[in-house]
Amino acid sequence: MIRQRSFARGPGAYRRSKRGVRHPGKAILIVTEGIRTEPNYLKALRDRLQLSAAEVEVCHPNGTDPLTLTNSAIQLSKARAKEAKNGFAIAYDEVWVVLDLEEPHAERRKLALKAMGMKEAAGIRFAISDPAFEFWLLPHEEYTTRPFPDCNGVIRRLRVDWPSYSKGEAPSVELLGKMPDAVRRARQCREHHQACDGDGNPSTDVDLLVTSMNAATRPHLQFHLD
């Protein structure tokens, strides 16, 4: 995982621009591969944490391959840094790219590794799910390390606990309340693959992103995470 240092003074901190406008102390940019599924979940969580769109900006560029997503994140980050230099905004403290490794798996993984290795991508964080973002939803309900062939396979398993689920459906308040369980199970899944030298299917790093979002809000609004 690529780590980026945060310069925020804390969850409740605010900074003042040259023009005297108060801004949140932490600004996060999230670039997603999906048009609906990922944004719907992340925006719902943002609302639950009472974070503003200025604090957590979620966007979907024109393109879904890892290089396009990463280049979009780079361009948006540079543009914001320029605005911050002129006193019209604050620079992003964290920039995330959310993508999956669904088929063709080998080629997708190769592109993801290439994107992460770009010099301009230094400091960008990647929340990668294998095979699909839906696997992040599944740990809200259960823990499993059984591999899935594709996104449809994950959805079929997800519907055991969430019968009405359809791709792009926004999460319920009840599901969001299970986020701490999902964080714990996602971490356990990663540890399982590390221990047995697994291929990463299934796994997700979205827990790292939502943990960062959780830390960005005021203490009394935060989920209790281990």
N, C-alpha and C positions, 0 to 999 in steps of 0.2 A: 504494500500500500504506500502511496506517495503521501507524505505528511506535509502540511503547510502550517507555519506558525501563525497564530492569531494575535492580532494587536488590539483586540477589544479589551476594555478595562473591566469587563464583567457583565453579567446578564442585564443589569439595570443601568449600565453606563450610557451616556449620551455624549456626542461630540458636536462641536459647533463649527460650522463652515466659516470661511472668510466673510461671508455676507450675513452672518449672525443667525442662520437657520439651524435649528436643533435637529439632529439626526440620531437614529438608533446607534448604539455603541458597537453593534456587530451587523454586518451586511453579508448575506450569503446568496450566491448565484447558483442555481441548479439548472443544468441543461439536460433535457430528457430525450430519450429516443422515441418513446411513445407519445402519441397525441392526446390520449385520454387516460389510460390506466395509471401511469406514473403521476401525471399532473393532478389527477383527481385525488389520489391518495395523499400526495405531498401538500396540496392546498388544504385538504380537510384537516390534516395534522397541523398545518400552520394556523388554521382557524382555532383548533382545539387549544393550541399553545398561546393563542392571542398574540401572534406575531403578525406584523403588517407585511404587505407586499413589498414595501421598501426594505424591510429587514430580511425577508426570504423571497427572492424573485425566482419564479419557475417559468422556464420558457422552452419551447420546442422549435428548433431551426428547420429549415428546408433540407431534409436529408436525415438518414438514419444510420449510416455506417459510422464506425468509431472515429475515423479520421475527420469526417464532416462535423460530427458532434464536438470533437475536441477543438477543431479549428474555430468553430463558432464560439466556444467558451473562451478561447484565447482572444478573439476579436472583441467580444463583449467586455471582457475584463480590461483590455487595453483602452477601450472607449470610455469605460467608467473611470479608469485611472486618470485619463486626460480631463474628464469633467471635474474630478476631485482636485486636480492641480489648479483648475480655474475657479475653484470654490463653489461649484454648482452641485456637488454631490460628495459622498465619501466613497473611497475605493472599497471593493469587495474584500472582506477578510478571508473568505473561503469561496472557492469555485469548485463545483462538483459536476461530473459528467455521469449520468445514469444510463447504463446500457445493459444488454443481455448478450448471451453467447449462443443463441439458438442457431439451428442449421442455416447454411453449411458451417458446422461447428469449427472445423480446423481452420478454414479461411477467416472466419469471424475472430477467432482467438489470435490469429496472426496479425490482423488489422488492429485489434485492441492493444496488443503488445507494442506495435509500431506507434500507435497514437500515444501511449503512455511514455514511450521513449523519446518523443519529440523534445528538442531543446526548449522550445517555446512553451511546452506543457509543464515545465518544472513548477511544482507547487500546486498544480491542479490535482484534485482528488477524484478517484473513480469508484463508483458504487456499481459493481458488476454482479449480475445474477446469472446463474447457469442452471437450467437453460433459459429461464425467462423471469421477468419481474414478478410474475404471479407466484413464484416460489417464495418471495418475501411475504406474501399474504398467508401462505400455508402455515408458517410457524406461529401465526397468531392463534391457530387452532391446535396444532400438534407438532411433535418432533419426528422427523424422518430423515434418513440418509439414503433411502431407496432412489436410484437414478430414474430420471424421466427422459423419454425420447425427445420431447418437444413441449412447447407451451400448452398444447391441447391436453397432453398427458397430465400436466400439473393442474389444469382447470378441472379435469375429470375427478382428480383426487380432492381438490378444493371443494367441489360441489357436494361431497359427502357431508361436510360440516356447514356448507353455505349453498344449499340447493338452488337458490335463485340467481347465483352468480352468473354474470355475463361480462365479457371482456369490456373494460372501460367503466364498469359500475363503480360508483363512489362508495367508500367504506362507511359503515354505520358508526354511530357513536360507541356502540357496544364493542365493535371490532377494534376501534382505535384504543379503547380502554385496555385491550390485551397487548398493546405495544410492548410493555416490559417483558412479557413472556416471549414475544417474537424476537426481541433483542437477545435474550438469554439463549434461546434455541438456535438462532442463527450463529451465535458465537460457538456453541457446542458443535454445530455442524462443521464449521471451519476447523475446529480442533480435531474433529474426527478425521477429516481428510489429511490434515497435517500428520496425525499419528500413524495413519496407515498408508501414507503417500498416495492418497486418492487422486482422481482426475478432476475433482471439483464439482462433479455433477451428483447431487444437487448442492448448490451453495448460493449465498448472497452476501453482499457487503452493504446492503441498504441499512442494516442496523447501525453502521458507523455514521451514516448521514443523519438518520433520525436522532441518534444520540447527540450529535452536534446541534441539531435544531432544538432539542430538548434543553440543552445547556444555554441556549441563547435567550430563553424566556426568563421571566421573573421566577424566583425560587418557589413561590407558593403555587405556581401554575405547572411546575415541572412534574413529570412522571418520576417515580422512584425507581431508579435503575441500579442493578447490582454493579 
